[in-house]
Amino acid sequence: MNPNSPPPPTHPTHASSSSSGWLKGCGITCGVLFVLGVVAVALTFYFIRTGIQGKVDEYTSMGPVEIEAPVAELDEIHAAIAKFDQFRDDVLNGRTTETLELTSDEVNLLIFHHPDLKDVPGDVKMELLEDRIAAHVSIPLDELAEVLPVGGGFLEDRWLNGRILFSGGYSNGNWDLEVDAVEVKETEIPKEFLDEFVTEFKTSITAQSGTNPEFDKEMQKLQGILKEIKIENGKLIVVPMKPAAE
C-alpha cells in the first residue's frame, strides 16, 4: 500500500448482495484465511443436510454480535498490508521470496482492513495459539448457503456467533484440519454434535470442488504457489512453493 494513500476504513462494510463475490480475485488472501471459511461452510452443510430446525435454533442466532476491530496506528495497518501484498506479489509473479510469518495482530489487521477482504461475509477475529487457531466469528449462514450447491432457506437471517478452536493446515495441495471445539452462546456444543460436525467439516472442501467455479479457480491458484500453511509458535506460517531465498 502506498504510504500516502488514504487511511483504511475502521472496518470494511461487508456486502450481502453477492453470494460468492468474496471468493473472486482474492487468490492467496483466500488461501491464508480459508481455514475460517471451511468451518462455517461445514456447519452450514450440516444444518442443510440434517434439516433439524431445533439445532439451528439452538446453535445459531437471529442476528450478528459485535466483534471489535483491532486497535492499531495507521503505520501498523499499512505495514501489515504492505508485508502481505509484497509476499503475494512475489509468489504470484514467480519470484523467490522468504516464508511469510504473521502474528495474531497482523492477521487481524488484514482481516479488518485489507481491501480484498471487504466482501467476506460476517466478522472474524483470530487468536493464534501455540499450534492452533481460536477464531471468534459472527457469520451470516444464509450468505454461505447461497454459495453451496444445495438450498438452505431455513438459515435465512441466522448467524453463527461464537468461538471455534481448530488446528492443522495446508500442505502440498491438501488440507488437514481438525476442529477441536465449537462454542456458541457461551456454551460448548455437545460431543455427539461436534463429532457429526467434524465429519461434515472434513468433506466440505471436496463438496465444494467441481460445483463452484470460483472456488476451484482459487484453490488451483493456491496449489500452484503455496507449499504449506501452518500455525507454529503462535504465528501463521505461509511457505511458498519455490524455495525461500538464502
C-alpha positions as CSV (number, residue, x, y, z in Angstrom):
1,M,0.0,0.0,0.0
2,N,1.2,3.5,-0.8
3,P,2.0,5.2,2.5
4,N,0.4,8.4,1.1
5,S,-2.8,6.6,0.3
6,P,-6.0,7.5,2.3
7,P,-6.3,5.8,5.7
8,P,-8.1,2.4,5.6
9,P,-11.6,2.2,6.9
10,T,-12.1,1.3,10.6
11,H,-13.9,-1.8,9.4
12,P,-15.0,-2.9,5.9
13,T,-18.6,-2.9,5.1
14,H,-19.5,-6.5,4.1
15,A,-21.7,-6.8,1.1
16,S,-24.8,-9.0,1.3
17,S,-25.9,-8.8,-2.3
18,S,-23.3,-11.2,-3.7
19,S,-23.2,-14.8,-2.6
20,S,-19.7,-15.7,-3.8
21,G,-18.1,-12.4,-4.8
22,W,-15.8,-12.6,-1.8
23,L,-14.1,-15.6,-3.4
24,K,-13.3,-13.9,-6.7
25,G,-9.9,-12.5,-7.2
26,C,-8.7,-12.7,-3.6
27,G,-6.2,-15.5,-4.5
28,I,-3.6,-16.0,-1.8
29,T,-5.7,-13.9,0.6
30,C,-8.4,-16.5,0.5
31,G,-5.8,-19.2,1.0
32,V,-4.4,-17.8,4.2
33,L,-7.9,-17.2,5.6
34,F,-9.6,-20.2,4.0
35,V,-9.5,-22.3,7.2
36,L,-12.1,-20.0,8.7
37,G,-14.5,-20.3,5.8
38,V,-14.3,-24.1,5.8
39,V,-15.5,-24.2,9.3
40,A,-18.6,-22.1,8.6
41,V,-19.3,-23.9,5.3
42,A,-19.1,-27.2,7.0
43,L,-21.6,-26.2,9.7
44,T,-23.9,-24.8,7.0
45,F,-23.8,-28.1,5.1
46,Y,-24.6,-29.9,8.3
47,F,-27.6,-27.8,9.1
48,I,-28.9,-28.1,5.5
49,R,-28.5,-31.8,5.2
50,T,-29.9,-32.7,8.5
51,G,-32.7,-30.2,8.3
52,I,-33.0,-30.3,12.1
53,Q,-34.7,-27.0,13.0
54,G,-34.1,-27.5,16.7
55,K,-30.3,-27.5,16.2
56,V,-30.5,-24.4,14.0
57,D,-32.4,-22.6,16.7
58,E,-30.1,-23.9,19.5
59,Y,-26.8,-23.2,17.9
60,T,-27.4,-20.1,15.8
61,S,-28.7,-16.6,16.5
62,M,-31.1,-14.2,14.7
63,G,-28.5,-11.5,14.3
64,P,-24.8,-10.7,14.5
65,V,-22.7,-9.9,17.5
66,E,-20.1,-7.1,17.5
67,I,-16.5,-8.2,17.1
68,E,-14.2,-5.3,18.0
69,A,-11.7,-4.2,15.4
70,P,-8.1,-4.4,16.5
71,V,-6.6,-1.2,17.8
72,A,-3.6,-0.1,15.8
73,E,-1.9,3.0,14.4
74,L,-2.2,3.7,10.7
75,D,1.5,2.9,10.1
76,E,1.0,-0.6,11.7
77,I,-2.0,-1.2,9.4
78,H,-0.1,0.0,6.3
79,A,2.9,-2.2,7.3
80,A,0.8,-5.4,7.7
81,I,-0.9,-4.8,4.4
82,A,2.4,-4.0,2.6
83,K,4.1,-7.1,4.1
84,F,1.3,-9.4,2.9
85,D,0.9,-7.7,-0.5
86,Q,4.7,-7.9,-1.2
87,F,4.6,-11.7,-0.4
88,R,1.6,-12.2,-2.6
89,D,3.0,-10.2,-5.5
90,D,6.3,-12.2,-5.3
91,V,4.7,-15.6,-5.3
92,L,2.1,-14.7,-8.0
93,N,4.9,-13.5,-10.3
94,G,7.2,-16.4,-9.7
95,R,9.8,-14.5,-7.7
96,T,11.8,-16.2,-5.0
97,T,10.7,-15.0,-1.6
98,E,11.0,-15.7,2.1
99,T,8.4,-17.6,4.1
100,L,5.7,-15.3,5.3
101,E,5.2,-15.2,9.1
102,L,2.2,-13.3,10.5
103,T,1.3,-12.6,14.2
104,S,-2.2,-12.6,15.5
105,D,-2.2,-8.8,15.4
106,E,-1.1,-8.8,11.7
107,V,-3.6,-11.4,10.7
108,N,-6.4,-9.4,12.3
109,L,-5.3,-6.1,10.7
110,L,-5.5,-7.9,7.4
111,I,-9.0,-9.3,8.1
112,F,-10.3,-5.9,9.1
113,H,-8.5,-3.6,6.7
114,H,-7.3,-5.4,3.6
115,P,-9.4,-4.3,0.6
116,D,-9.5,-7.8,-0.9
117,L,-11.5,-8.9,2.2
118,K,-14.1,-6.2,2.2
119,D,-16.8,-8.6,0.9
120,V,-16.1,-11.6,3.1
121,P,-19.4,-12.4,4.9
122,G,-19.6,-11.5,8.6
123,D,-16.8,-10.7,11.0
124,V,-13.9,-12.8,12.2
125,K,-11.1,-12.2,14.7
126,M,-8.3,-14.7,15.2
127,E,-6.1,-15.6,18.1
128,L,-3.1,-17.7,17.2
129,L,-2.2,-20.0,20.0
130,E,0.9,-22.2,20.1
131,D,-0.2,-24.6,17.3
132,R,-3.9,-23.8,17.0
133,I,-6.3,-21.0,16.0
134,A,-9.1,-19.7,18.2
135,A,-11.5,-17.9,15.8
136,H,-14.1,-15.6,17.2
137,V,-16.8,-15.4,14.5
138,S,-20.1,-13.7,13.6
139,I,-21.0,-15.2,10.2
140,P,-24.3,-15.0,8.2
141,L,-25.1,-18.6,7.4
142,D,-27.7,-17.7,4.7
143,E,-25.0,-16.0,2.6
144,L,-22.7,-19.0,2.9
145,A,-25.6,-21.3,2.0
146,E,-26.1,-19.4,-1.3
147,V,-22.5,-20.4,-2.3
148,L,-23.3,-24.1,-1.7
149,P,-24.8,-26.4,-4.3
150,V,-27.9,-27.0,-2.1
151,G,-30.6,-24.8,-0.7
152,G,-30.7,-23.5,2.8
153,G,-33.7,-21.3,3.1
154,F,-34.3,-22.1,6.7
155,L,-31.0,-20.5,7.5
156,E,-32.3,-17.0,6.5
157,D,-31.3,-14.4,9.0
158,R,-29.4,-17.0,11.1
159,W,-25.9,-16.2,12.3
160,L,-23.1,-18.3,13.7
161,N,-21.8,-16.4,16.7
162,G,-19.1,-18.0,18.8
163,R,-15.6,-19.3,19.1
164,I,-14.1,-22.1,17.0
165,L,-10.9,-23.8,18.0
166,F,-9.1,-25.7,15.3
167,S,-5.6,-27.0,14.3
168,G,-3.8,-28.4,11.3
169,G,-3.2,-26.6,8.0
170,Y,-2.4,-27.0,4.3
171,S,0.5,-28.9,2.7
172,N,1.2,-29.6,-0.9
173,G,-2.3,-29.3,-2.2
174,N,-4.0,-31.0,0.8
175,W,-5.9,-29.5,3.7
176,D,-5.6,-31.4,7.0
177,L,-7.7,-29.6,9.5
178,E,-9.2,-30.6,12.9
179,V,-12.0,-28.9,14.7
180,D,-11.2,-29.2,18.4
181,A,-14.1,-27.3,19.9
182,V,-17.0,-25.1,18.9
183,E,-18.5,-22.7,21.5
184,V,-21.8,-20.8,20.7
185,K,-23.9,-18.7,23.0
186,E,-21.2,-19.2,25.7
187,T,-21.8,-23.0,25.7
188,E,-19.5,-25.6,24.1
189,I,-21.6,-27.8,21.8
190,P,-22.0,-31.5,22.9
191,K,-19.5,-34.1,21.7
192,E,-22.1,-36.0,19.7
193,F,-23.0,-32.9,17.7
194,L,-19.3,-31.9,17.4
195,D,-18.4,-35.4,16.0
196,E,-21.1,-35.1,13.3
197,F,-20.0,-31.6,12.5
198,V,-16.3,-32.6,12.2
199,T,-17.3,-35.3,9.8
200,E,-19.1,-32.7,7.7
201,F,-16.1,-30.4,8.1
202,K,-13.7,-32.9,6.6
203,T,-15.8,-33.4,3.5
204,S,-16.8,-29.8,2.8
205,I,-13.8,-29.0,0.7
206,T,-14.5,-32.0,-1.6
207,A,-18.1,-31.0,-1.8
208,Q,-17.2,-27.5,-3.0
209,S,-14.8,-28.9,-5.6
210,G,-16.4,-29.1,-9.0
211,T,-19.5,-27.2,-8.0
212,N,-18.2,-23.7,-7.5
213,P,-16.0,-22.5,-10.4
214,E,-14.6,-19.5,-8.5
215,F,-13.8,-21.8,-5.6
216,D,-12.0,-24.2,-7.9
217,K,-10.1,-21.4,-9.6
218,E,-8.9,-20.0,-6.3
219,M,-7.8,-23.4,-4.9
220,Q,-5.9,-24.3,-8.1
221,K,-4.1,-21.0,-7.9
222,L,-3.3,-21.7,-4.3
223,Q,-1.9,-25.2,-5.1
224,G,0.5,-23.6,-7.7
225,I,2.1,-21.1,-5.4
226,L,2.0,-22.3,-1.8
227,K,3.7,-25.3,-0.3
228,E,2.4,-25.1,3.3
229,I,0.2,-23.1,5.6
230,K,0.5,-23.9,9.3
231,I,0.3,-22.5,12.8
232,E,3.6,-22.7,14.7
233,N,4.9,-20.9,17.8
234,G,1.8,-18.7,17.8
235,K,2.3,-17.5,14.2
236,L,0.7,-18.1,10.9
237,I,3.4,-19.5,8.6
238,V,2.9,-19.4,4.8
239,V,5.6,-21.3,2.9
240,P,5.9,-20.5,-0.9
241,M,6.1,-23.3,-3.4
242,K,9.5,-22.2,-4.6
243,P,12.5,-22.4,-2.1
244,A,13.0,-19.3,0.1
245,A,16.0,-17.1,-0.7
246,E,19.0,-18.0,1.2
